[in-house]
Amino acid sequence: LDMDLSPGVDYNAVQTAAFAKLNALGLRDAATADYVMFLFPPGISPYIAYAYINSWASFYSDTWGGSVSAHMHEVGHNFGLA
C-alpha cells in the first residue's frame, strides 16, 4: 500500500486502502475471490485478528497471520458463525 504503515496509524484507514487496492486489481467481492487474508504490520491493529460475518475478508496482526487457530476462528466468522 502506498501509505504510512508505522505503528499507531489508524487501522480503519489501512483497511480502507487495502480494499481500494483490491478493487483496483479487480478483486471486488466473493465472486472474484473465495477468501482474502490481510496481514497488518506490527502496531497497526488493536486486535489480534478480526473478520466480518458472512464476508470474504479477514485481518490479522503481525505474526498472528501464521496462526492456524486464528485462521480457523476468523474463517468461522466468514462462514457465518458468530
Secondary structure, DSSP 8 states (H G I E B T S, - for coil): --S--STTS-HHHHHHHHHHHHHHTT--STTT-S-EEEEE-TTS-SSSEEE-TT-SEEEEEGGGGG-HHHHHHHHHHHTT--
